[in-house]
Amino acid sequence: MAQKILVTAEQIQRRVKELGQQISREYAGKNLMLICVLENGFVFAADLLRAIEIPVQCQFVRPQRKAKADGGAVEIFYGPEFDVKGRDVLLVEGLIQSGQTSEFLLRTMLSWGASSAKLAALIDKQNARRVPIQPDYFGFLLDETFIVGYGMGDPVYGRNLPFIANEAISDKR
């Protein structure tokens, strides 16, 4: 399979810098906590964190989705709890598809006493949305079904690519 580059490394870095500047302006004087959603968000969160010019605390969550045995709703589990009370939370995802996990995590942060909870995503796949949620900050809209690069994609191949492409190479390492 051949890769088609959808977003270049230069486009990503330019957009991340713009987002960092916007977030810095909007959160100036506030108590910002960036919460990175692993695994697809780690590269974006690292670059975004460096682009934010105000003090910011960083935490990580790793949600896991499990269907209930009775065929009911999907449950979402995540890592350890941390204190968000009185903080302005910025949830950072590399990719938003259905929006279910993001919506759940934002609701959870508010129920834990966060002053506010907003969402930042590098890639927004609106055509895959199952809940009415929109990122407050986003990099690029894409409709591709599978992407690799910039921390996203196949667990074995592609996460280290500096760009975003639409397919993994067939001879994976």
Residue frames as qw, qx, qy, qz and C-alpha x, y, z in Angstrom:
[[0.000, 0.888, 0.460, 0.000, 0.00, 0.00, 0.00],
 [0.395, 0.354, -0.028, 0.847, 1.25, 3.45, -0.78],
 [0.205, -0.603, -0.475, 0.607, 0.87, 6.33, 1.59],
 [0.170, 0.705, 0.300, 0.620, -0.72, 9.58, 0.64],
 [0.284, -0.155, -0.411, 0.852, 0.39, 12.48, 2.82],
 [0.098, -0.770, -0.599, -0.195, -2.72, 14.31, 4.01],
 [0.231, -0.970, 0.014, -0.068, -1.11, 16.87, 6.31],
 [0.651, 0.479, -0.366, 0.462, 2.60, 17.72, 6.10],
 [0.620, -0.338, -0.413, 0.575, 4.90, 18.12, 9.08],
 [0.189, 0.101, -0.010, 0.977, 5.18, 21.84, 8.29],
 [0.394, -0.469, -0.386, -0.690, 1.40, 22.29, 8.24],
 [0.691, -0.494, -0.521, 0.091, 1.09, 20.49, 11.57],
 [0.526, -0.218, -0.301, 0.765, 3.79, 22.57, 13.27],
 [0.009, -0.255, -0.141, -0.957, 2.33, 25.83, 11.95],
 [0.533, -0.505, -0.438, -0.519, -1.17, 24.93, 13.17],
 [0.693, -0.417, -0.493, 0.320, 0.03, 23.69, 16.58],
 [0.347, -0.032, -0.180, 0.920, 1.87, 27.00, 17.08],
 [0.249, -0.362, -0.261, -0.860, -1.30, 28.94, 16.17],
 [0.667, -0.504, -0.509, -0.205, -3.36, 26.84, 18.59],
 [0.622, -0.261, -0.420, 0.607, -0.77, 27.36, 21.35],
 [0.124, 0.124, -0.039, 0.984, -0.93, 31.13, 20.85],
 [0.454, -0.431, -0.382, -0.680, -4.75, 31.13, 20.87],
 [0.724, -0.444, -0.521, 0.079, -4.91, 28.98, 24.02],
 [0.489, -0.099, -0.324, 0.804, -2.29, 31.18, 25.72],
 [0.108, -0.265, -0.081, -0.955, -4.39, 34.28, 25.04],
 [0.596, -0.415, -0.412, -0.550, -7.69, 32.72, 26.10],
 [0.793, -0.424, -0.419, 0.129, -6.34, 31.13, 29.30],
 [0.326, 0.431, -0.339, 0.770, -4.09, 34.01, 30.41],
 [0.257, -0.382, 0.403, -0.791, -4.44, 34.45, 34.17],
 [0.866, -0.188, -0.077, -0.456, -6.33, 31.16, 34.57],
 [0.503, -0.445, 0.730, -0.129, -5.41, 27.89, 36.27],
 [0.733, 0.409, -0.367, -0.402, -4.91, 25.69, 33.17],
 [0.576, -0.278, 0.769, -0.012, -4.58, 21.90, 33.31],
 [0.555, 0.415, -0.548, -0.469, -3.91, 20.10, 30.05],
 [0.717, -0.130, 0.656, -0.197, -5.11, 16.47, 30.11],
 [0.291, 0.437, -0.714, -0.463, -3.67, 14.33, 27.33],
 [0.899, 0.070, 0.258, -0.348, -5.73, 11.38, 26.13],
 [0.174, -0.455, 0.836, 0.253, -3.37, 8.49, 25.41],
 [0.690, -0.249, 0.345, 0.585, -2.38, 7.00, 23.08],
 [0.490, 0.612, 0.413, 0.464, -3.26, 9.03, 19.98],
 [0.042, -0.976, -0.138, -0.161, -2.79, 12.39, 21.72],
 [0.709, -0.550, 0.024, 0.441, 0.73, 12.16, 23.14],
 [0.538, 0.121, 0.258, 0.794, 2.71, 13.75, 20.26],
 [0.010, -0.720, -0.344, -0.602, 0.15, 16.52, 19.71],
 [0.537, -0.816, -0.212, 0.003, -0.05, 17.20, 23.46],
 [0.701, -0.341, 0.058, 0.624, 3.75, 17.43, 23.77],
 [0.357, 0.289, 0.291, 0.839, 4.04, 19.93, 20.91],
 [0.212, -0.776, -0.371, -0.464, 0.98, 21.89, 22.05],
 [0.643, -0.686, -0.208, 0.270, 2.31, 22.05, 25.61],
 [0.575, -0.195, 0.134, 0.783, 5.55, 23.58, 24.32],
 [0.158, 0.452, 0.395, 0.784, 3.59, 26.08, 22.20],
 [0.371, -0.826, -0.397, -0.148, 1.53, 27.33, 25.17],
 [0.372, 0.489, -0.272, 0.740, 3.20, 30.38, 26.65],
 [0.465, -0.601, 0.194, -0.621, 1.48, 30.45, 30.06],
 [0.195, -0.305, 0.875, -0.320, 1.89, 28.18, 33.11],
 [0.808, 0.022, -0.294, -0.510, 0.15, 24.84, 32.58],
 [0.498, -0.315, 0.784, -0.197, -0.03, 21.57, 34.48],
 [0.578, 0.278, -0.619, -0.452, -0.16, 18.33, 32.49],
 [0.610, -0.134, 0.715, -0.314, -1.87, 15.02, 33.29],
 [0.292, 0.217, -0.804, -0.470, -2.60, 11.88, 31.25],
 [0.729, 0.053, 0.489, -0.476, -5.59, 9.55, 30.90],
 [0.125, 0.219, -0.880, -0.403, -5.81, 6.31, 29.00],
 [0.700, 0.081, 0.263, -0.659, -9.45, 5.42, 28.39],
 [0.017, -0.062, 0.971, 0.232, -10.54, 1.91, 27.53],
 [0.628, 0.042, -0.088, -0.772, -13.93, 1.19, 26.03],
 [0.041, -0.015, 0.998, -0.053, -15.73, -2.02, 26.94],
 [0.533, -0.229, -0.442, -0.684, -19.16, -3.16, 25.82],
 [0.548, -0.257, 0.559, -0.567, -21.42, -4.36, 28.62],
 [0.152, -0.068, 0.983, 0.075, -22.06, -8.12, 28.68],
 [0.380, 0.496, 0.703, -0.338, -25.80, -7.57, 28.36],
 [0.396, 0.449, 0.553, 0.579, -25.31, -5.75, 25.06],
 [0.090, -0.920, -0.334, 0.185, -26.13, -2.38, 26.64],
 [0.170, 0.974, -0.138, 0.053, -24.19, 0.86, 26.44],
 [0.728, 0.339, -0.344, 0.487, -20.42, 1.00, 26.19],
 [0.565, -0.799, -0.068, 0.194, -18.56, 1.72, 29.43],
 [0.475, 0.722, -0.273, 0.423, -15.46, 3.89, 29.44],
 [0.767, -0.563, -0.076, 0.298, -12.68, 3.26, 31.93],
 [0.371, 0.819, -0.222, 0.378, -9.62, 5.45, 32.34],
 [0.566, 0.219, -0.553, 0.571, -6.50, 5.88, 34.47],
 [0.378, -0.392, -0.606, 0.580, -6.20, 7.20, 38.00],
 [0.058, -0.920, -0.362, -0.140, -8.22, 10.17, 39.19],
 [0.461, 0.023, -0.165, 0.872, -6.49, 13.48, 39.79],
 [0.071, -0.672, -0.463, 0.574, -7.58, 16.77, 41.27],
 [0.246, 0.398, 0.441, 0.766, -9.20, 19.14, 38.76],
 [0.194, -0.805, -0.531, 0.181, -11.30, 21.09, 41.27],
 [0.102, -0.895, -0.045, 0.432, -11.17, 24.78, 40.42],
 [0.374, -0.324, 0.574, 0.653, -8.99, 24.17, 37.36],
 [0.592, 0.604, -0.101, -0.523, -9.65, 25.08, 33.75],
 [0.683, -0.110, 0.700, 0.175, -9.26, 21.74, 31.98],
 [0.498, 0.603, -0.379, -0.494, -8.18, 21.40, 28.37],
 [0.838, -0.003, 0.546, -0.007, -8.66, 17.83, 27.17],
 [0.209, 0.675, -0.536, -0.463, -6.20, 17.10, 24.34],
 [0.836, 0.154, 0.526, -0.022, -6.82, 14.35, 21.77],
 [0.245, -0.285, 0.644, 0.667, -4.93, 13.55, 18.61],
 [0.214, -0.112, -0.736, -0.632, -8.11, 12.44, 16.90],
 [0.448, 0.178, 0.548, -0.684, -11.82, 12.76, 17.57],
 [0.137, -0.091, -0.855, -0.492, -14.09, 10.30, 15.80],
 [0.302, -0.552, -0.760, -0.163, -17.34, 9.25, 17.49],
 [0.117, -0.577, 0.144, -0.796, -16.87, 11.84, 20.24],
 [0.766, -0.487, -0.369, -0.198, -18.18, 9.45, 22.90],
 [0.735, -0.199, -0.344, 0.550, -14.94, 9.22, 24.88],
 [0.222, 0.270, -0.078, 0.934, -14.33, 12.98, 24.68],
 [0.443, -0.539, -0.228, -0.679, -17.88, 13.77, 25.77],
 [0.812, -0.434, -0.387, 0.052, -17.61, 11.33, 28.69],
 [0.637, -0.073, -0.276, 0.716, -14.25, 12.72, 29.85],
 [0.015, 0.392, 0.013, 0.920, -15.39, 16.36, 29.63],
 [0.622, -0.549, -0.290, -0.477, -18.53, 15.52, 31.62],
 [0.820, -0.309, -0.378, 0.300, -16.41, 13.64, 34.18],
 [0.440, 0.144, -0.212, 0.860, -13.98, 16.56, 34.62],
 [0.260, -0.476, -0.079, -0.837, -16.88, 18.94, 35.25],
 [0.772, -0.485, -0.334, -0.239, -18.44, 16.51, 37.75],
 [0.755, -0.173, -0.339, 0.534, -15.11, 16.45, 39.60],
 [0.276, -0.846, -0.226, 0.396, -15.33, 20.23, 40.04],
 [0.484, 0.081, 0.300, 0.818, -13.35, 21.66, 37.11],
 [0.099, 0.554, 0.161, -0.811, -14.11, 25.35, 36.55],
 [0.624, 0.581, -0.148, -0.502, -14.35, 24.68, 32.84],
 [0.643, -0.115, 0.718, 0.239, -13.61, 21.85, 30.43],
 [0.528, 0.699, -0.178, -0.449, -12.78, 22.34, 26.76],
 [0.882, 0.085, 0.436, 0.159, -11.56, 20.07, 24.01],
 [0.171, 0.761, -0.470, -0.413, -8.57, 20.36, 21.66],
 [0.863, 0.112, 0.483, 0.100, -7.93, 17.90, 18.83],
 [0.183, -0.432, 0.562, 0.682, -5.44, 17.84, 16.02],
 [0.156, -0.047, -0.791, -0.589, -7.72, 15.83, 13.73],
 [0.493, 0.214, 0.473, -0.699, -11.50, 16.09, 13.71],
 [0.059, -0.086, -0.892, -0.439, -13.39, 13.36, 11.84],
 [0.421, 0.101, 0.270, -0.860, -16.87, 14.90, 11.96],
 [0.655, 0.114, -0.504, -0.551, -18.31, 12.30, 9.59],
 [0.526, -0.024, -0.838, 0.141, -17.77, 9.61, 12.29],
 [0.163, -0.234, 0.463, -0.839, -19.50, 11.55, 15.11],
 [0.372, -0.367, -0.847, -0.098, -22.04, 9.70, 17.28],
 [0.280, -0.708, -0.497, 0.417, -22.62, 12.44, 19.84],
 [0.239, 0.890, 0.184, 0.341, -23.10, 16.18, 19.27],
 [0.558, -0.699, 0.078, 0.440, -19.67, 17.43, 20.33],
 [0.558, 0.766, -0.042, 0.316, -17.31, 19.84, 18.64],
 [0.685, -0.181, -0.200, 0.677, -13.72, 20.56, 19.64],
 [0.112, -0.940, -0.139, 0.291, -13.12, 24.08, 20.95],
 [0.001, 0.773, -0.523, -0.358, -9.71, 24.00, 19.26],
 [0.892, 0.152, 0.418, 0.085, -8.80, 21.82, 16.30],
 [0.310, -0.471, 0.533, 0.631, -6.12, 21.50, 13.69],
 [0.211, 0.223, -0.680, -0.665, -7.57, 19.79, 10.64],
 [0.780, 0.180, 0.319, -0.507, -10.82, 18.22, 9.41],
 [0.121, 0.331, -0.871, -0.342, -10.28, 14.83, 7.75],
 [0.832, 0.056, 0.047, -0.550, -12.67, 12.20, 6.43],
 [0.470, 0.386, -0.792, -0.048, -10.11, 9.41, 5.91],
 [0.872, -0.340, -0.239, -0.257, -11.08, 6.12, 7.57],
 [0.866, -0.373, -0.023, 0.333, -7.57, 5.23, 8.78],
 [0.264, 0.897, -0.250, 0.250, -4.64, 7.55, 9.32],
 [0.847, -0.254, -0.148, 0.442, -1.10, 7.12, 10.58],
 [0.462, 0.433, -0.105, 0.767, 1.57, 9.50, 11.75],
 [0.086, -0.532, 0.220, -0.813, 2.21, 12.15, 14.37],
 [0.217, -0.191, 0.755, -0.588, 1.50, 9.71, 17.20],
 [0.723, 0.172, 0.277, -0.609, -1.60, 8.17, 15.65],
 [0.692, 0.374, -0.490, -0.375, -2.48, 4.96, 13.90],
 [0.898, 0.028, -0.439, 0.007, -1.15, 1.44, 14.02],
 [0.665, -0.729, 0.163, 0.000, 0.42, 0.50, 17.39],
 [0.834, -0.159, 0.305, 0.431, 3.43, -1.01, 15.58],
 [0.490, 0.179, 0.372, 0.768, 3.97, 1.25, 12.58],
 [0.136, 0.672, 0.420, 0.594, 3.49, 4.88, 11.75],
 [0.388, -0.854, -0.312, 0.153, 3.25, 6.69, 15.07],
 [0.534, -0.505, 0.135, 0.665, 6.75, 8.12, 14.58],
 [0.419, 0.477, 0.439, 0.636, 6.02, 9.73, 11.20],
 [0.161, -0.290, -0.201, 0.922, 6.22, 13.55, 11.33],
 [0.339, 0.036, -0.334, -0.878, 3.25, 13.92, 8.95],
 [0.606, 0.172, 0.625, -0.461, -0.24, 12.42, 8.70],
 [0.213, 0.211, -0.769, -0.564, -0.94, 9.92, 5.93],
 [0.733, -0.017, -0.029, -0.679, -3.98, 7.89, 4.95],
 [0.970, 0.025, -0.207, -0.128, -2.58, 4.35, 4.97],
 [0.597, -0.600, 0.519, 0.122, 0.05, 2.22, 6.64],
 [0.362, 0.551, -0.694, -0.288, 2.70, 0.68, 4.45],
 [0.929, -0.047, -0.212, -0.300, 1.94, -3.03, 3.88],
 [0.783, 0.135, -0.493, 0.354, 5.39, -4.30, 4.93],
 [0.459, -0.838, 0.069, -0.288, 5.10, -3.17, 8.54],
 [0.189, 0.616, -0.692, 0.325, 8.24, -3.36, 10.63]]
